[in-house]
Amino acid sequence: MADLALVRPFAVRRGMAWGALFLLGLVLFALVLVRRPELAGDPATVRRLGDVLLWHSLVPRAATALLAGAALGLSGALLQRVLRNPIADPSTLGIAAGAQLALVLALAFAPALVAFSREGTAFAGGVAAVGLVMALSWRRDFEPVTVVVAGMTLSLMAGAASAALILARGDYVFSLFIWGAGSLHQQNWQPALVIGTRLALGVLAAVLLLRPLNVLALNDAGARSLGVAVGGMRCLVIAVAVWLAASVVSQVGVIGFVGLAAPAFARVSGARRPGEVLLAAPLIGALLLWIADGAVQLASAGDGDVIPTGAAVGLIGGPLLLWLLPRLPHHAPPMQAAAGTRRRLRRPGRALLVLLAATGVAGVAALVMGRDLDGWALASGPVLAELAVFRLPRIVAAVAAGGLLGAAGAIMQRLTGNPLAGPEVLGVGAGAGVGLAAALTLDPGAGTALLVGASAAGALGALVIVLVVAALTGFGPERLLLAGIALGCMGLAILSAVFATGGPGSFRLLAWMSGSTDKVGVDEARLMAVAALVLLAPVPLLVRWLDILPLGAAVGTSLGMPVTVGRLALSLLAALMTALSAFFVGPLSLVGLIGPHVARLAGFAPGRAFVLASALIGAAVLLVADWLARSLAFPYQLPTGLMAALIGGPYLIWLLQRGGGENG
């Protein structure tokens, strides 16, 4: 009875909170109705047009928001439950990015597929993405870190590929990119009916699968002992979740935050058992998307949406998730650190010299080797002198940017004590993009100095937010990843809003996202080389901080180190490295994550050697990526960021599967 007395007031408070959210949604919808644009004409015509606007646009839009939010919330809850992973959702598993890439590919090369079945095309892309993630994570028993890194890698690769296709065939698919930001504009009831039908079937499937989901909360051996076919049941639940997410993507575009936030908010509100989470998550998802869409319509004042609703959800939900991070319960299995080192090099200095020599040889090879109209060729003499004017700046910029990204990732990992930290994971690259977007919005013709400064400010702001959240939550890898995902979602939401406006800086920003170096000139290459030397020079002087900070604030303070000053200095250095490199190669490469992983696997353990080795490996990876980008599709140029993701992503996942994810 005492337990019941404690639970009942809490349930009442939770119901009151949900009721308040529903009331807020109703108020926003009422204000949207009141502020409908005035129509001109005779009274009868105005009345008929008003009825059309109400029943064929505004009401279907509200219904679509509610149903899409509920479908995404249920999809995220199913994925998190079946994978026992609190940061699984259609975005972190690559489902949304895969569905969007499939639609982009179909619209660019086979429009008949989209005309035949847009939902089927999106579902095929989502299934392919999640299937690859599951296959890559299977050997490590779907460990949360491995699953998220694999999903994030695929998302980056799919995002880079989508951006490259849009640049190559912009006349055909740029509108799809704007739509992909998650627009809820409606002209009929079809999207609401389609999503509603899928949601009803998904709810029925969730009810029928409730008992197996309860059993899957145990480990796989315990579930099998109770007669559950773990593999088949996991595939079935994932298929239902992918189907729900793909139906939303095909109808309204990518809305990437709801599937992650709704189950997290459900658990914060007190839902513990699978049935409670599966009930609360769709309700919270529906309310979240409905409220966000109402706010978007009110902000537009009847002149068209200021930003797509999907972007608005990221802007609203990201700060909420950051605020809720310290309050999330520790209910999931702890994440294991990734990519530990099994051995230490006895003479890291010699190994660094070998890496430096290998990078130099690769640079020379990239300078003299390439393709012409007759095929592969080695340039020499006058031909080499002519080609060097174009090739050498790209090589210098790629080496400098790769070195800075590798070093930035290594510093972030030492700073946070988290081997999954990096510019791409923690949202620092997206923060750099936000700074760049702000500068281009204010001044579409902004010069390099202003753009680099704005990019650095955005990167530093994102990193500081992550460090503050990490300090409040004890630097747990799970929560640090959640913070990075929330920040990345917010950053991409802002970039989507800039794309949707169609301003003069939109296409320039899209080119930056794809990570192209084909327009780098002598001045930019000189800037990157000088910046790399200046920013890497202090690393040997910071070796004490790099060695002590991963041990924690208490140890650092006991050893007399100014922990706060050290973290701020390293944060500023990592942010500057990220901003300068991302300015030339975009935010989508995985160099900042893979460089430190390979360095640790090779045995570079001490702080100074680890950072320098990560820089050299990052430089080599981006150098090879740039060479492939200009050679594979000659005479066309592929984005360097796309090639880096295609090279680094599979290798990083292979490292995690091979056992690099074990602690050393």
GUKOLTI-868033 format. One record per residue (C-alpha): x, y, z; residue number from 1. Coordinates in steps of 0.05 Angstrom, whole numbers, plus 5000, padded with zeros to 4 digits. Example, Ala and Ser with C-alpha at 12.3 -4.5 7.8 and 13.67 -1.06 7.14 Angstrom:
REM GUKOLTI-868033
5246;4910;5156;1 .
5273;4979;5143;2 .
***
This chain:
REM GUKOLTI-868033
5000;5000;5000;1 .
5057;5047;5015;2 .
5086;5035;4946;3 .
5019;5048;4914;4 .
5013;5113;4953;5 .
5079;5136;4925;6 .
5065;5114;4854;7 .
4996;5145;4848;8 .
5016;5219;4860;9 .
5073;5209;4811;10 .
5026;5181;4758;11 .
4980;5240;4770;12 .
5037;5289;4760;13 .
5058;5254;4697;14 .
4987;5257;4670;15 .
4983;5330;4687;16 .
5048;5343;4649;17 .
5023;5307;4588;18 .
4957;5344;4593;19 .
4994;5410;4596;20 .
5032;5391;4532;21 .
4967;5372;4498;22 .
4936;5438;4519;23 .
4996;5476;4492;24 .
4988;5441;4426;25 .
4914;5459;4424;26 .
4929;5531;4440;27 .
4981;5535;4384;28 .
4933;5502;4335;29 .
4878;5551;4355;30 .
4925;5610;4344;31 .
4943;5582;4275;32 .
4869;5579;4257;33 .
4857;5650;4283;34 .
4916;5677;4244;35 .
4896;5647;4177;36 .
4911;5693;4119;37 .
4852;5736;4097;38 .
4822;5716;4030;39 .
4796;5765;3979;40 .
4730;5757;3942;41 .
4656;5753;3954;42 .
4631;5722;4019;43 .
4610;5656;3989;44 .
4676;5646;3953;45 .
4715;5667;4015;46 .
4676;5617;4057;47 .
4688;5560;4008;48 .
4763;5577;4002;49 .
4767;5580;4078;50 .
4736;5512;4084;51 .
4785;5484;4033;52 .
4844;5515;4071;53 .
4818;5488;4137;54 .
4798;5417;4118;55 .
4850;5403;4063;56 .
4911;5438;4091;57 .
4911;5459;4165;58 .
4873;5400;4196;59 .
4910;5347;4153;60 .
4975;5381;4172;61 .
4959;5376;4246;62 .
4938;5303;4238;63 .
5002;5287;4199;64 .
5045;5319;4253;65 .
5011;5278;4308;66 .
5014;5213;4269;67 .
5085;5222;4244;68 .
5110;5240;4313;69 .
5075;5179;4343;70 .
5105;5134;4289;71 .
5175;5160;4300;72 .
5167;5154;4376;73 .
5144;5082;4370;74 .
5200;5067;4321;75 .
5253;5094;4368;76 .
5224;5058;4428;77 .
5224;4991;4390;78 .
5296;5000;4367;79 .
5321;5020;4435;80 .
5286;4962;4468;81 .
5305;4907;4420;82 .
5378;4930;4417;83 .
5382;4947;4491;84 .
5412;5013;4468;85 .
5385;5080;4496;86 .
5414;5121;4438;87 .
5386;5079;4381;88 .
5336;5112;4335;89 .
5324;5118;4259;90 .
5377;5173;4256;91 .
5434;5141;4296;92 .
5424;5074;4260;93 .
5428;5106;4191;94 .
5356;5088;4173;95 .
5334;5160;4157;96 .
5398;5175;4118;97 .
5392;5110;4080;98 .
5320;5123;4062;99 .
5336;5194;4038;100 .
5395;5170;3997;101 .
5351;5118;3964;102 .
5301;5172;3945;103 .
5356;5217;3919;104 .
5386;5160;3877;105 .
5317;5141;3850;106 .
5298;5212;3833;107 .
5365;5225;3799;108 .
5371;5161;3759;109 .
5304;5123;3761;110 .
5246;5171;3773;111 .
5197;5115;3756;112 .
5214;5081;3821;113 .
5192;5142;3861;114 .
5129;5147;3819;115 .
5114;5073;3830;116 .
5126;5071;3905;117 .
5161;5127;3943;118 .
5150;5090;4008;119 .
5178;5026;3980;120 .
5240;5062;3956;121 .
5251;5094;4023;122 .
5239;5028;4059;123 .
5290;4993;4015;124 .
5342;5046;4032;125 .
5326;5042;4106;126 .
5329;4966;4107;127 .
5395;4966;4070;128 .
5425;5015;4120;129 .
5401;4980;4183;130 .
5417;4912;4154;131 .
5489;4934;4142;132 .
5493;4963;4213;133 .
5467;4898;4243;134 .
5514;4856;4201;135 .
5573;4898;4223;136 .
5552;4896;4296;137 .
5533;4823;4300;138 .
5601;4796;4319;139 .
5604;4844;4378;140 .
5535;4824;4402;141 .
5504;4891;4382;142 .
5546;4929;4432;143 .
5516;4999;4438;144 .
5581;5034;4420;145 .
5592;4991;4358;146 .
5520;4998;4335;147 .
5521;5074;4342;148 .
5589;5083;4309;149 .
5568;5038;4251;150 .
5502;5075;4243;151 .
5535;5143;4249;152 .
5588;5122;4198;153 .
5534;5101;4148;154 .
5496;5165;4161;155 .
5557;5207;4145;156 .
5571;5167;4083;157 .
5499;5171;4059;158 .
5497;5245;4075;159 .
5560;5258;4035;160 .
5535;5216;3977;161 .
5468;5254;3977;162 .
5504;5321;3977;163 .
5549;5298;3920;164 .
5490;5276;3879;165 .
5453;5341;3891;166 .
5514;5380;3869;167 .
5521;5338;3806;168 .
5447;5339;3789;169 .
5423;5400;3827;170 .
5369;5418;3776;171 .
5335;5352;3790;172 .
5343;5336;3863;173 .
5356;5401;3901;174 .
5282;5407;3917;175 .
5285;5338;3947;176 .
5340;5362;3994;177 .
5295;5419;4018;178 .
5236;5371;4025;179 .
5282;5323;4062;180 .
5290;5374;4118;181 .
5220;5352;4142;182 .
5165;5396;4115;183 .
5093;5383;4138;184 .
5058;5426;4085;185 .
4996;5387;4064;186 .
4945;5394;4007;187 .
4904;5332;4023;188 .
4894;5276;4073;189 .
4936;5223;4037;190 .
5000;5230;4079;191 .
4960;5227;4144;192 .
4922;5166;4119;193 .
4985;5131;4097;194 .
5023;5144;4162;195 .
4962;5131;4204;196 .
4951;5063;4172;197 .
5024;5044;4183;198 .
5021;5069;4254;199 .
4959;5027;4270;200 .
4993;4965;4242;201 .
5056;4982;4280;202 .
5018;4990;4345;203 .
4985;4922;4334;204 .
5052;4891;4320;205 .
5082;4922;4383;206 .
5025;4894;4425;207 .
5035;4825;4396;208 .
5110;4830;4407;209 .
5105;4857;4478;210 .
5121;4791;4513;211 .
5183;4776;4470;212 .
5206;4847;4481;213 .
5201;4836;4556;214 .
5243;4773;4549;215 .
5294;4808;4504;216 .
5309;4855;4561;217 .
5350;4796;4588;218 .
5415;4776;4555;219 .
5410;4733;4492;220 .
5426;4668;4529;221 .
5370;4681;4580;222 .
5321;4698;4524;223 .
5338;4634;4486;224 .
5329;4592;4549;225 .
5258;4619;4553;226 .
5243;4596;4482;227 .
5252;4662;4444;228 .
5285;4659;4375;229 .
5329;4719;4389;230 .
5356;4730;4319;231 .
5289;4724;4284;232 .
5252;4765;4336;233 .
5304;4820;4333;234 .
5299;4823;4257;235 .
5223;4825;4261;236 .
5221;4882;4311;237 .
5274;4921;4272;238 .
5234;4911;4207;239 .
5172;4941;4241;240 .
5212;5000;4266;241 .
5245;5012;4198;242 .
5177;5008;4164;243 .
5148;5061;4210;244 .
5208;5108;4200;245 .
5209;5097;4124;246 .
5135;5113;4118;247 .
5148;5180;4153;248 .
5209;5196;4111;249 .
5172;5180;4046;250 .
5114;5226;4064;251 .
5144;5286;4100;252 .
5220;5279;4096;253 .
5272;5267;4150;254 .
5253;5287;4221;255 .
5312;5261;4259;256 .
5303;5278;4332;257 .
5235;5251;4353;258 .
5254;5177;4353;259 .
5312;5190;4400;260 .
5279;5241;4445;261 .
5210;5211;4456;262 .
5233;5146;4491;263 .
5284;5186;4532;264 .
5229;5234;4555;265 .
5184;5174;4569;266 .
5236;5144;4615;267 .
5248;5210;4649;268 .
5173;5216;4661;269 .
5174;5151;4699;270 .
5160;5097;4647;271 .
5202;5035;4663;272 .
5169;4972;4636;273 .
5168;4959;4561;274 .
5093;4968;4556;275 .
5097;5036;4591;276 .
5152;5061;4545;277 .
5117;5035;4483;278 .
5054;5072;4504;279 .
5087;5137;4527;280 .
5138;5145;4471;281 .
5087;5152;4414;282 .
5045;5200;4455;283 .
5105;5244;4472;284 .
5130;5240;4400;285 .
5062;5262;4374;286 .
5059;5321;4422;287 .
5131;5342;4408;288 .
5122;5344;4333;289 .
5053;5376;4337;290 .
5078;5432;4383;291 .
5139;5444;4339;292 .
5097;5448;4277;293 .
5048;5497;4310;294 .
5107;5541;4330;295 .
5133;5539;4258;296 .
5066;5560;4230;297 .
5058;5617;4279;298 .
5129;5642;4264;299 .
5114;5642;4189;300 .
5055;5691;4196;301 .
5022;5660;4135;302 .
5080;5673;4088;303 .
5106;5602;4084;304 .
5147;5565;4136;305 .
5208;5603;4161;306 .
5242;5536;4171;307 .
5219;5464;4158;308 .
5186;5430;4217;309 .
5240;5377;4219;310 .
5292;5431;4230;311 .
5249;5463;4283;312 .
5244;5397;4320;313 .
5319;5394;4323;314 .
5324;5465;4349;315 .
5271;5452;4403;316 .
5287;5381;4421;317 .
5363;5386;4423;318 .
5366;5435;4482;319 .
5312;5394;4518;320 .
5352;5331;4512;321 .
5415;5366;4536;322 .
5376;5391;4596;323 .
5349;5321;4610;324 .
5416;5285;4604;325 .
5434;5291;4679;326 .
5365;5264;4696;327 .
5367;5202;4652;328 .
5366;5137;4694;329 .
5423;5088;4689;330 .
5382;5030;4664;331 .
5422;5006;4604;332 .
5484;4962;4603;333 .
5545;5006;4608;334 .
5581;5022;4544;335 .
5650;4993;4535;336 .
5706;5038;4515;337 .
5725;5028;4443;338 .
5790;5017;4409;339 .
5835;5003;4467;340 .
5908;4990;4456;341 .
5936;4920;4465;342 .
6009;4940;4461;343 .
6055;5000;4469;344 .
6110;5019;4422;345 .
6178;5018;4455;346 .
6205;5073;4410;347 .
6147;5116;4386;348 .
6195;5167;4358;349 .
6220;5119;4305;350 .
6148;5099;4288;351 .
6130;5173;4279;352 .
6188;5181;4230;353 .
6163;5121;4191;354 .
6093;5151;4188;355 .
6122;5218;4166;356 .
6163;5184;4111;357 .
6102;5144;4088;358 .
6060;5207;4084;359 .
6114;5241;4044;360 .
6118;5183;3995;361 .
6042;5184;3987;362 .
6045;5259;3974;363 .
6096;5251;3919;364 .
6056;5194;3888;365 .
5993;5236;3889;366 .
6031;5293;3855;367 .
6058;5252;3797;368 .
6004;5199;3788;369 .
5936;5212;3758;370 .
5891;5201;3699;371 .
5885;5236;3632;372 .
5842;5223;3571;373 .
5885;5163;3553;374 .
5882;5131;3623;375 .
5931;5127;3681;376 .
5996;5164;3672;377 .
6058;5188;3709;378 .
6072;5262;3700;379 .
6143;5289;3692;380 .
6180;5348;3663;381 .
6139;5405;3634;382 .
6074;5366;3643;383 .
6087;5357;3717;384 .
6103;5431;3724;385 .
6036;5449;3692;386 .
5997;5399;3734;387 .
6032;5419;3798;388 .
5998;5486;3796;389 .
5932;5450;3806;390 .
5952;5388;3844;391 .
6002;5415;3895;392 .
5953;5463;3930;393 .
5902;5407;3937;394 .
5955;5360;3965;395 .
5980;5411;4015;396 .
5909;5429;4037;397 .
5889;5355;4044;398 .
5951;5339;4085;399 .
5942;5399;4130;400 .
5867;5389;4140;401 .
5875;5314;4153;402 .
5931;5327;4203;403 .
5889;5379;4240;404 .
5828;5334;4242;405 .
5868;5275;4267;406 .
5901;5317;4321;407 .
5834;5348;4341;408 .
5802;5280;4349;409 .
5861;5256;4391;410 .
5858;5317;4436;411 .
5782;5309;4445;412 .
5792;5236;4465;413 .
5845;5253;4516;414 .
5804;5312;4540;415 .
5741;5272;4553;416 .
5771;5204;4568;417 .
5724;5176;4516;418 .
5754;5137;4457;419 .
5693;5153;4415;420 .
5701;5228;4419;421 .
5716;5265;4356;422 .
5694;5326;4315;423 .
5642;5285;4278;424 .
5613;5249;4338;425 .
5609;5307;4387;426 .
5575;5355;4339;427 .
5637;5400;4333;428 .
5638;5394;4258;429 .
5564;5412;4255;430 .
5579;5471;4301;431 .
5631;5495;4252;432 .
5579;5490;4197;433 .
5530;5532;4237;434 .
5582;5587;4244;435 .
5596;5583;4170;436 .
5522;5586;4154;437 .
5513;5647;4198;438 .
5569;5683;4162;439 .
5542;5665;4094;440 .
5471;5686;4113;441 .
5495;5754;4137;442 .
5544;5764;4080;443 .
5539;5716;4021;444 .
5603;5744;3993;445 .
5643;5736;4057;446 .
5718;5725;4050;447 .
5760;5668;4076;448 .
5782;5703;4140;449 .
5711;5718;4162;450 .
5686;5648;4144;451 .
5743;5614;4181;452 .
5731;5658;4242;453 .
5657;5643;4242;454 .
5670;5569;4233;455 .
5719;5569;4292;456 .
5669;5605;4336;457 .
5615;5553;4320;458 .
5662;5495;4333;459 .
5687;5523;4399;460 .
5616;5536;4422;461 .
5595;5465;4407;462 .
5655;5435;4442;463 .
5645;5478;4504;464 .
5573;5456;4509;465 .
5593;5383;4504;466 .
5646;5391;4558;467 .
5597;5426;4604;468 .
5546;5371;4594;469 .
5601;5318;4604;470 .
5622;5351;4669;471 .
5551;5351;4694;472 .
5540;5279;4676;473 .
5606;5250;4699;474 .
5638;5241;4630;475 .
5598;5177;4617;476 .
5609;5153;4545;477 .
5534;5140;4535;478 .
5514;5210;4556;479 .
5571;5243;4520;480 .
5547;5209;4456;481 .
5476;5232;4470;482 .
5500;5303;4479;483 .
5539;5300;4414;484 .
5479;5271;4377;485 .
5434;5326;4405;486 .
5484;5380;4385;487 .
5494;5349;4316;488 .
5419;5346;4306;489 .
5413;5420;4325;490 .
5469;5439;4278;491 .
5441;5400;4220;492 .
5372;5430;4234;493 .
5401;5499;4227;494 .
5437;5480;4163;495 .
5372;5450;4135;496 .
5336;5515;4151;497 .
5389;5554;4112;498 .
5382;5507;4053;499 .
5306;5513;4055;500 .
5309;5589;4049;501 .
5344;5581;3982;502 .
5388;5642;3995;503 .
5450;5658;3954;504 .
5495;5622;4004;505 .
5455;5556;4003;506 .
5491;5524;3944;507 .
5559;5547;3971;508 .
5543;5516;4038;509 .
5521;5452;4005;510 .
5587;5448;3967;511 .
5623;5457;4033;512 .
5582;5400;4065;513 .
5606;5352;4011;514 .
5678;5368;4027;515 .
5707;5389;3960;516 .
5780;5412;3952;517 .
5780;5421;3877;518 .
5777;5497;3883;519 .
5835;5505;3933;520 .
5886;5554;3907;521 .
5957;5573;3927;522 .
5935;5624;3979;523 .
5888;5575;4013;524 .
5940;5520;4013;525 .
5992;5567;4043;526 .
5942;5587;4097;527 .
5928;5514;4114;528 .
6001;5496;4117;529 .
6019;5554;4163;530 .
5957;5541;4206;531 .
5975;5467;4214;532 .
6046;5483;4235;533 .
6023;5537;4284;534 .
5968;5494;4316;535 .
6008;5430;4320;536 .
6070;5464;4348;537 .
6041;5471;4420;538 .
6024;5397;4424;539 .
6093;5375;4453;540 .
6087;5430;4505;541 .
6018;5404;4528;542 .
6041;5332;4539;543 .
6030;5335;4615;544 .
5958;5358;4607;545 .
5946;5305;4553;546 .
5971;5250;4599;547 .
5937;5272;4663;548 .
5868;5298;4641;549 .
5842;5229;4621;550 .
5852;5207;4693;551 .
5798;5255;4717;552 .
5793;5323;4751;553 .
5808;5297;4821;554 .
5874;5266;4800;555 .
5893;5329;4760;556 .
5878;5374;4819;557 .
5917;5330;4867;558 .
5978;5335;4821;559 .
5974;5411;4821;560 .
5948;5419;4750;561 .
5899;5475;4733;562 .
5845;5429;4706;563 .
5797;5483;4683;564 .
5851;5523;4648;565 .
5877;5460;4616;566 .
5810;5439;4590;567 .
5795;5507;4562;568 .
5862;5513;4527;569 .
5856;5444;4496;570 .
5784;5458;4477;571 .
5804;5521;4441;572 .
5861;5486;4405;573 .
5816;5428;4383;574 .
5761;5476;4360;575 .
5810;5517;4318;576 .
5838;5454;4287;577 .
5767;5429;4270;578 .
5744;5495;4242;579 .
5803;5506;4196;580 .
5802;5435;4169;581 .
5727;5430;4163;582 .
5727;5495;4124;583 .
5764;5460;4067;584 .
5740;5387;4072;585 .
5671;5395;4103;586 .
5642;5363;4166;587 .
5626;5294;4138;588 .
5693;5259;4138;589 .
5712;5210;4193;590 .
5785;5229;4196;591 .
5779;5259;4265;592 .
5753;5192;4291;593 .
5792;5141;4252;594 .
5861;5174;4260;595 .
5863;5165;4336;596 .
5834;5095;4331;597 .
5889;5072;4283;598 .
5942;5107;4324;599 .
5919;5072;4388;600 .
5916;5005;4353;601 .
5987;5015;4328;602 .
6010;5025;4400;603 .
6018;5100;4407;604 .
5998;5107;4480;605 .
6034;5169;4509;606 .
5997;5235;4499;607 .
6047;5271;4454;608 .
6062;5212;4409;609 .
5989;5194;4406;610 .
5967;5262;4381;611 .
6024;5269;4330;612 .
6012;5198;4304;613 .
5937;5213;4298;614 .
5955;5276;4258;615 .
6000;5238;4210;616 .
5950;5182;4200;617 .
5895;5233;4188;618 .
5938;5269;4137;619 .
5952;5204;4100;620 .
5879;5184;4099;621 .
5855;5251;4072;622 .
5913;5253;4022;623 .
5893;5186;3993;624 .
5820;5208;3994;625 .
5836;5271;3955;626 .
5877;5232;3904;627 .
5820;5183;3893;628 .
5769;5240;3889;629 .
5805;5272;3830;630 .
5824;5206;3796;631 .
5768;5156;3799;632 .
5716;5194;3759;633 .
5762;5235;3715;634 .
5749;5286;3685;635 .
5696;5297;3740;636 .
5715;5314;3811;637 .
5686;5275;3870;638 .
5680;5308;3939;639 .
5741;5294;3982;640 .
5697;5288;4044;641 .
5656;5234;4012;642 .
5718;5194;3993;643 .
5747;5202;4064;644 .
5682;5175;4093;645 .
5682;5117;4044;646 .
5754;5100;4062;647 .
5752;5113;4137;648 .
5683;5088;4153;649 .
5690;5015;4133;650 .
5760;5011;4163;651 .
5736;5040;4229;652 .
5680;4990;4233;653 .
5728;4934;4216;654 .
5773;4957;4273;655 .
5715;4953;4322;656 .
5696;4883;4297;657 .
5767;4858;4298;658 .
5773;4872;4372;659 .
5798;4943;4373;660 .
5741;4959;4417;661 .
5770;4923;4477;662 .
5801;4959;4533;663 .
5874;4957;4540;664 .
***
